[in-house]
């Protein structure tokens, strides 16, 4: 070996090592940046990010409503379900509206029937033997009808010897009797079967 040949210096030996370390650090930083970007994109796609400005604050101020439990009427299945219907829009149970309408119709029919009943009144509550008993009344819709005066005898209504014509939906007459005690009278329209209320007159014996 000649004296002109030079020995490698320490710097030339260290340079490749430093370059390798720098390259490893650069690769690690690049991989870290890529992983961070992937993680950020994934959290935003899954809606896990804390930034709600992109949604315009869609969840800000939102409240959770828990529906009330309601007992079911089914024979099988769960005994309790969650009532998610709005109470203001709940429909009435089947049959309720029909029952109400039938009750209203029944009341209306009763009222109309009552308005068409024959009304009888007596001018006296007590008279002497064969005293005059004035009978008057109103018969709605009974224009031209002839009413039969009846008296309650032996547990049933019997025709009395008197009839009353209806004029202008009203009628009037008088009767006399020698039967002492309380006498019960009414009038009947035999053509329709309608009868009036009864009146009581005491005949002094």
NUZA-117537 format. One record per atom (N, C-alpha, C): x, y, z. Coordinates in steps of 0.02 Angstrom, whole numbers, plus 50000, padded with zeros to 5 digits. Example, Ala and Ser with C-alpha at 12.3 -4.5 7.8 and 13.67 -1.06 7.14 Angstrom:
<atoms>
506604971650390
506154977550390
506604983550390
506424988850354
506844994750357
506455000250394
</atoms>
This chain:
<atoms>
500434994150000
500005000050000
500445006150000
500225011049958
500635017049953
500425022050004
500845026950014
500695032150062
500165036850037
500035036949969
499545041649941
498835039449954
498705033149970
498015030649981
497765033350048
497125036450045
496855039650105
496365035050140
496345035150206
495865031350247
495195034950249
494615031350246
493945034750250
493875038350316
493585044250312
493485048350372
492865046250409
492785048550473
492185046950514
491555050050485
491625056050454
491035059450426
490745055450369
491175052750326
490915048850269
490565042550292
490765039850350
490445033850377
489775035450410
489705041250440
489085043150476
488535045550429
488735048150371
488235051350326
487715046450303
487865040450282
487335035850261
486855034150318
487125033650379
486695032050436
486195037650449
486445043850447
486005049650459
485475050050405
485685048850343
485195049050288
484655043750296
484845037850320
484355032550331
483855034350386
484125037350440
483685039450496
483195044750473
483445049650435
483005055050410
482465052250365
482655047350323
482165044350278
481625040650318
481825037150371
481335033550413
480865038450448
481135043850473
480725048950506
480225051950457
480455053350396
480005056250345
479435051450328
479615045050321
479105040150305
478605039550362
478845039550425
478395039050482
477925045050485
478185051050473
477765057050474
477225056650419
477445054450360
476965053950304
476425048950319
476615043250347
476115038150365
475645040850419
475915044450468
475495047350521
474985052250494
475205056550447
474745061450417
474195057950379
474375052750342
473875049050303
473365045750349
473605042550402
473155039250449
472695044250484
472975050050502
472555055250533
472005057650486
472185058550422
471685060650373
471135055550364
471335049150361
470835043850354
470375043550414
470665044350474
470255044150535
469765050050537
469985055950516
469545061850516
468965060950467
469125058450407
468605057350357
468105052150382
468355046750414
467915041550438
467445043950493
467695047950539
467255050550593
466725055150566
466895059050517
466385063550488
465855059650449
466065054350415
465575050350378
465105046650425
465355044650482
464945041050530
464555045750577
464655052250569
464285057050610
464535057450681
465165055550692
465425055650759
465795062050775
465855066450727
466215072650738
465835077350783
466165081450818
465845086150865
465625092450832
465805093450768
465625099650733
464945098950703
464465102650728
463775102350703
463605108350660
464125112450643
463985118450604
463775116650534
464025110850507
463835108850440
463115107050435
462825104650489
462115102850489
461675108650509
461965114350520
461575120150539
461295119550609
461685115850653
461435115150721
460815110950725
460785105450684
460185101450680
460005098150745
460515096150785
460365092750848
460365097350907
460525103750896
460565108450952
459855109850977
459755108951041
459105110451072
458595105051063
458775099251031
458285093951021
458145090351086
457535088051095
457335084451155
457085077551136
457145072951181
456915066151168
456245065151201
455745062451164
455075061351190
454975053851197
454815051751257
454675044651270
453925043651271
453645039651226
452915038551225
452685035051287
452055036451307
451765033351366
451565026151351
451685021751399
451465014751388
450705014251392
450405010051351
449685009051351
449545001551350
449044999451389
448854992351393
448494990351329
448704984551302
448404982151240
447784978151255
447354977451205
446734973551212
446774966951175
447364965351148
447444959051111
447494953251160
447254947451138
447284941451180
447994938751183
448374939551129
449054937151128
449524942951114
450164941851126
450654947051114
450804950751178
451174956351173
451364960151233
450764963251267
450804963551335
450264966651373
450304974151373
450894976951360
450984984251362
451334986351298
451074991451265
451394994251207
451495001651218
451925004651177
452055011751183
451545015551141
451195020051174
450675023951140
451005029751104
451085029151038
451425034251000
450945038750963
450295037750972
449805041950937
449705048450974
449555053550935
449415060050964
448725059950995
448655061551061
447995061351093
447485065851059
447725071351028
447255075950997
446955073050934
447295067950904
447045065150842
446765058150851
446705055850913
446435049150924
445705048850904
445535043550870
444845042750848
444435039650905
443795041250910
443385038150963
443325030750953
443235027151007
443165019951003
442545018050963
442595012450930
442055010250886
441425009050928
440875011750905
440245010850939
440035016850980
440525021151001
440345026851043
439905031751005
440115033550943
439735038350904
439035035650888
438995029050873
438345026150857
437885026350917
438155024850977
437745025051037
437495032051051
437945037051044
437745043951057
437205046151008
437285044450943
436795046550894
436125043250906
436135036750927
435505033250941
435155036151002
435555038051053
435265041151112
434945047951095
435305051851054
435025058351034
434385057450994
434385052450949
433785051250909
433205049050953
433355044851003
432835042551049
432545048251089
432985052651114
432745058451152
432315063051108
432515063851045
432135068150999
431445065150986
431425058550977
430785055350964
430325055951025
430615055151085
430215055851146
429935062951152
430355067851136
430135074751140
429575076251091
429655073751029
429145074850978
428495071350998
428555065251024
427955061551045
427605065151102
427995067951148
427695071451204
427335077751182
427625081051131
427295087151106
426635085551072
426555079351047
425945077451012
425445073951058
425605073351123
425155070051169
424535074351182
424005070951203
423385074451222
423435076651294
423325083051306
423375085851373
422675087351399
422505084551457
421835085451487
421905088751555
421435093251570
421405096451636
420675097151657
420565097151723
419885097751750
419825104551784
419235107651776
419125114251805
419005114051880
418845108251907
418715107551979
419095101552006
419255101852069
419565096152103
419045092352145
418495095752162
417945092352199
417295095952183
416745091952177
416085094752162
415565090952205
414975093852206
414425090552241
414155084852197
413715080852225
413415075352188
413075078052125
413255075352066
413025077652001
413225084851987
413755087052018
414015093752002
414375093751935
414435099551905
414735100251838
415495099751844
415775095351803
416505094551800
416735096751730
417085102351728
417315105051664
417965101551643
417965098751582
418555095451554
418785099351493
419405101451492
419695105051436
420385102251421
420615103451360
421285100951343
421525103051274
422115100651257
422435102251193
422645095751160
422525095251095
422715089351056
423095091650994
423775092350998
424175094550940
424085089850881
423925092650824
423835088750763
423195084650762
422745085850810
422125081950814
421515085650787
421625090350743
421065094150715
420545089550684
419905090250705
419355086450677
419245079750711
419665077850758
419575071350792
419015071850843
418735066150860
418215065750912
418485061450969
418525064351028
418825060951085
418275057751129
418425051951154
417965048351198
418175049451271
417705051851312
417835052551383
417795045651416
418305044151458
418315037751492
418415038751567
418125034051607
418205034251679
418485027551702
418905027751753
419205021651779
418715018251825
418485012251805
417985008551844
418185001251850
418154998551911
418284991451923
418954989151895
419454993451903
420134991551882
420284992451809
419844995651770
419994996851699
419635003151676
419845005551618
419545011551589
418925009551549
418375013051565
417735011851531
417485018251498
417155017551441
416895023451406
416345026751448
416405033351454
415905037351489
415425040051435
414825041751455
414325043951407
414455051251387
415025052351353
415195059151330
415755058751279
415685062751225
416215063351175
416365070751165
416975072251140
417185079251132
417495080051063
417235084651021
417555086050957
418155090750967
418675089850927
419275094050930
419225099350877
419305105650898
419285111250851
419865115950867
420265117450816
420835121750828
421335118650876
421385111950873
421835107950915
421675108550989
421065110851007
420855111151076
420145108351083
419955106651143
419295103751155
419065105651225
418405105251235
418115106751302
417415103851306
417225101651366
416555099051380
416475098651456
415905096251477
415825094951549
415445088451558
415555085351617
415215079051633
414925079751704
414455075151718
414155074851785
414095067551806
414175066351870
414125059451895
413865059451967
413515054051983
413265053252051
413675048252090
414235045852061
414675041152096
415115045152143
415025043952208
415415047652257
416135045252261
416535049452292
417245047852300
417675050752244
418275048152238
418745050652187
418585047452120
418455051552070
418325049252002
418935051051959
419145046151919
419735047051875
419485047251802
419645052751768
419425053651699
420025054351652
419905052451589
420385053751535
420005053851470
420335055951416
420025055851349
420475051751304
420155048551253
420525044251208
420305045451136
420795045251090
420655045551018
420685038350993
420105035350985
420085028250967
420315026950895
420335032250854
420575031250785
421335030450783
421685033350831
422415032850832
422675028850892
422245027850943
422465024451003
422795028851054
422835035351040
423145039951087
422665041551145
422945042251205
422555043951263
422885049851299
422495053351339
422745059051376
422975056851445
423245061551482
423385060351553
422715059951590
422725057351651
422115056951689
422055062751738
421425064451754
421295069651804
420855066551858
420915068951920
420535066251976
420085071752004
419445069852012
418945074552041
418565070752095
418515073852154
418145070652209
417415072952207
416965068152206
416255069552207
415985068452278
415725073852307
415465073352376
414795069652374
414725064252414
414115060352414
413565063452456
</atoms>
